[in-house]
Amino acid sequence: MKAKLISISCFSVLFFSSVYAQDDSDENFYDDIVPKNAFTIELGLPNSTANKPYNSMMQGLVKVAPYYQFSLRNHLTFGIGANYTYFKLNRLNINEQINGGIHSVGGFVKVGYEKFHSMRFGTDIGLKLGYGQSIFVSDSNSVNGGPKMVNAPYVEPTFAVILTANEVSSFRFVVGYAFQGYGFRPSMLGYNSNAGYDPSKFSTATQYFTFGFGFTYYINQY
């Protein structure tokens, strides 16, 4: 996981540097962005944490979150969107020969504070409150009645650094930390045992940390 985080951090530095390296004369072609209605799509790499079996057994592959956002003149924002994540079983950390993963889909509302500090640079501090369904798919579950499903709420604080591309669009680097309202246990993926983990740890809320990028299109502005 450390290698992935380092790679993402290095890529983000290079990405932001390339944007800032553009000719400053571009700023003459558009005014300050004052968002009103916007559509954003975020793509990230989730990394499991907290719940010990979840942290050890599951490896995050993708997170996608498209959402609409309305902004007030005082920079307060309100949004609504959808969320999808996929974690696969990390075969390097398990003994039983089971293949599978967890698909999570859901919807959320977002409240936050987004402000542009210059023509090129802005920040967005937000909180996503949602409800979703986690679908546990594995070889074992397939032969024992099919995927198992868990419905639960989730909360995700987020922070984004925004760099404008032109007067109607921008790119962002996003970090978030999600708390899901259920505790992960190996039996959800069809294990017949506790896979060597202490059952007292299973009640810890499932959590994951996300690094990602996003693109925003400003439908209209003030």
C-alpha positions in Angstrom: 0.0 0.0 0.0 2.9 2.4 0.8 4.2 2.0 -2.7 0.8 2.9 -4.2 0.5 6.0 -2.0 4.0 7.2 -3.0 3.2 6.6 -6.7 0.0 8.6 -6.4 1.6 11.4 -4.5 4.4 11.7 -7.1 2.0 11.7 -9.9 -0.2 14.3 -8.3 2.9 16.6 -7.8 3.8 16.2 -11.5 0.2 16.8 -12.6 -0.2 20.0 -10.6 3.2 21.3 -11.6 2.3 20.8 -15.3 -0.9 22.8 -14.8 0.9 25.6 -13.1 3.6 25.6 -15.7 1.1 26.8 -18.3 1.6 30.3 -19.7 0.2 32.9 -17.3 -1.2 34.7 -20.3 -4.0 32.2 -20.3 -5.5 34.0 -17.4 -6.4 36.9 -19.7 -9.0 34.8 -21.4 -11.3 34.2 -18.4 -12.5 35.7 -15.2 -12.6 34.3 -11.7 -14.7 31.2 -11.3 -17.8 31.8 -9.1 -19.6 28.4 -9.3 -23.4 28.1 -9.0 -24.3 24.7 -10.6 -21.6 22.1 -11.3 -21.1 18.5 -12.1 -18.1 16.6 -10.8 -16.8 13.0 -11.3 -14.1 11.6 -9.0 -12.0 8.6 -9.6 -9.8 7.2 -6.9 -7.9 4.3 -5.3 -9.4 3.2 -2.0 -7.2 1.7 0.7 -8.7 -0.4 3.5 -8.0 0.5 7.2 -9.2 0.0 10.8 -11.1 -3.3 10.8 -8.2 -5.8 11.0 -9.4 -8.6 8.8 -10.8 -6.0 6.3 -7.5 -4.2 6.3 -5.5 -7.4 5.8 -7.7 -9.4 3.4 -9.1 -6.7 1.1 -7.3 -4.6 -1.5 -9.0 -1.6 -3.0 -9.1 -1.3 -6.8 -11.4 1.6 -7.7 -13.8 4.2 -6.5 -16.0 6.3 -8.7 -18.2 9.1 -7.5 -20.2 11.3 -9.9 -22.3 14.1 -8.3 -24.1 17.4 -8.8 -23.3 20.4 -6.6 -25.0 23.7 -6.0 -23.0 26.6 -4.5 -24.2 29.7 -2.6 -22.5 33.0 -2.9 -21.0 32.6 0.6 -19.2 29.4 -0.7 -21.4 26.9 1.1 -22.2 23.9 -1.2 -24.8 21.2 -1.3 -24.6 18.2 -3.6 -26.2 14.8 -4.4 -24.5 11.9 -6.1 -23.7 8.2 -6.4 -20.8 6.1 -5.2 -19.2 2.8 -6.3 -16.2 1.0 -4.9 -14.6 -2.4 -5.5 -12.3 -4.2 -3.2 -10.9 -7.6 -4.1 -9.5 -10.4 -1.9 -5.8 -10.1 -1.4 -4.7 -13.7 -2.1 -1.2 -13.0 -0.6 -2.7 -12.6 2.9 -5.1 -15.5 3.1 -4.7 -19.3 3.3 -8.0 -20.6 1.8 -8.2 -20.7 -2.0 -11.2 -18.3 -2.4 -11.5 -15.7 -5.1 -13.8 -12.8 -4.8 -14.4 -9.2 -3.8 -16.8 -6.6 -2.5 -18.9 -4.3 -4.7 -20.4 -1.3 -2.9 -23.0 0.9 -4.5 -24.9 3.8 -2.9 -26.1 7.4 -3.0 -25.1 10.4 -0.9 -25.7 14.0 -0.1 -22.8 16.4 0.3 -22.4 19.5 2.3 -19.2 21.6 2.1 -17.3 24.8 1.7 -15.7 25.5 -1.7 -13.7 28.7 -2.4 -11.4 29.8 -5.2 -8.5 31.8 -3.8 -7.3 32.9 -7.2 -8.1 32.3 -10.9 -6.3 29.0 -10.8 -6.5 27.7 -7.3 -9.3 26.6 -5.0 -10.2 24.3 -2.2 -13.2 22.2 -1.3 -13.9 20.8 2.2 -16.9 18.5 2.3 -18.8 15.8 4.1 -20.6 13.1 2.3 -23.5 11.3 4.1 -24.9 8.3 2.3 -26.5 4.9 2.3 -25.3 1.9 0.3 -25.3 -1.8 -0.3 -22.2 -3.9 -0.2 -22.3 -7.1 -2.3 -19.9 -9.9 -1.2 -19.1 -12.1 -4.3 -16.9 -15.1 -4.0 -16.4 -18.7 -5.2 -17.7 -20.0 -1.9 -20.8 -17.8 -1.9 -21.6 -18.8 -5.4 -22.0 -22.4 -4.4 -23.8 -21.6 -1.2 -26.8 -19.5 -2.2 -25.2 -16.6 -4.0 -23.7 -13.3 -3.0 -24.3 -11.9 0.5 -25.5 -8.4 0.9 -25.3 -5.8 3.6 -27.1 -2.4 3.7 -25.5 0.3 5.8 -25.0 4.1 6.1 -21.6 5.7 5.5 -19.9 9.0 6.2 -17.0 10.4 4.3 -15.1 13.6 5.1 -13.3 14.9 2.0 -10.7 17.5 1.0 -9.9 18.7 -2.5 -7.3 20.9 -4.1 -8.8 22.5 -7.3 -6.9 23.8 -10.3 -8.9 25.5 -13.1 -8.5 24.4 -16.7 -10.6 27.3 -18.2 -13.7 29.3 -17.4 -16.0 26.3 -17.3 -13.9 23.4 -16.0 -11.3 22.4 -13.4 -9.3 19.4 -12.2 -9.0 18.4 -8.6 -6.9 16.1 -6.3 -9.1 14.6 -3.7 -8.5 12.7 -0.4 -11.3 11.2 1.7 -11.8 8.9 4.6 -15.0 6.8 4.6 -16.7 5.1 7.6 -19.1 2.3 6.7 -21.8 1.2 9.1 -20.9 -2.4 9.3 -18.1 -4.6 10.7 -16.4 -6.9 8.2 -15.9 -10.6 9.0 -14.5 -13.4 6.8 -17.7 -15.4 6.7 -19.2 -12.6 4.5 -17.1 -13.9 1.7 -17.8 -17.6 2.4 -15.1 -18.5 4.9 -15.9 -21.3 7.2 -13.6 -20.1 9.9 -12.4 -16.8 11.3 -9.3 -17.0 9.0 -7.1 -16.6 12.1 -8.5 -13.3 13.2 -9.8 -12.3 16.6 -13.6 -12.3 16.4 -13.7 -9.3 18.8 -12.2 -7.2 16.0 -15.1 -7.9 13.6 -17.4 -5.3 15.1 -15.0 -2.4 14.2 -16.6 -0.3 11.6 -15.2 -0.9 8.1 -13.2 2.1 6.9 -11.1 3.1 3.9 -8.9 6.0 2.8 -9.1 7.3 -0.7 -6.6 9.2 -3.0 -8.0 10.3 -6.3 -8.6 12.9 -9.0 -11.7 14.6 -10.3 -13.0 16.7 -13.1 -15.6 19.4 -12.7 -17.8 21.1 -15.4 -19.4 24.4 -14.3 -22.9 24.4 -15.7 -23.4 28.1 -14.8 -21.9 30.7 -12.5 -22.9 33.8 -10.6 
